Amino acid sequence: MSNQTHHRDESLGDLCGKIADMDRPELIKVLRSLHCGFDLDFTDEFLQSVSIERLRHIVLATALHVRNTPCRST
């Protein structure tokens, strides 16, 4: 899920399905790899303690933000 172009081509249903199938370590890995234009300041303790449903929601929201953010040259 690290390729931003892939995110744009992937349907919302496919993205939701992939995230729903992930376990906590995979969700955290994906969340840490997403570059969304602002700092994600989640501690390891928080990510380990939050419910899996909430963690999936956080990952989905971040992935959707990345997917809908226009590419910018710096």
N, C-alpha and C positions, 0 to 999 in steps of 0.2 A: 504493500500500500504506500510505498514511499514515492512513487512516480506521480507528480502532480497532474500530468496529462492523463494518466490512467484514471485518476479520480474524476476528471471531467467527462470521460467517456463512459464511466460506469453508471448504471442506473441506480436510483435511490434504493430500490428494492434489493438489488445485488449488494450494495454497500451495507444496508441494514442486516441482511442475511449473513454476510461475512462477519460483521461485528457480533451478531448474536451467537455465532459459533465459536468465538474466541474465549479462551480462559483468561484469568487475571494476568498471568505473566505476559501473554501475548498482547493483551489490551494495553498494558503499561509500556511494552516495547513500541507498539504502534504510536501511542500518545507521545512518547519521548522523541519519536522520529519525525513527527509532523511539524512543519515550519509554517506557522500561521500569521506571522507578521507582528506578533506581540508575545511577551514572555508568558509561558505557562508556569506558574509558581506553585506546583503541587509537590508536597513533600512525599518521600517514600512512605512514611508512616500513614499519611492520609490515603494514598493510593492502595495501601494494603488493608486499611480499615474500612473504607467506604464500601457500601454494598456493591455487588457485581452489577446489578441493574443500573445503579447510579454511575459506576465507572463506564459502562457501555454507553450511557447517555452522554457523558463527558467526551468520550472518544468520537461518538457520532457527531456531536455538535462541532467539535474541532475539525473533524474531517470535512464536514459540510462547509465550514468557513473556508478551509484551504481550497476546497473544490470550487467555491464561488468567488474567490479572490482573483482578480485579474493579475496576470503576470506583469511584473514591473522590472525594468532594467535599472540597475543601480549605478 
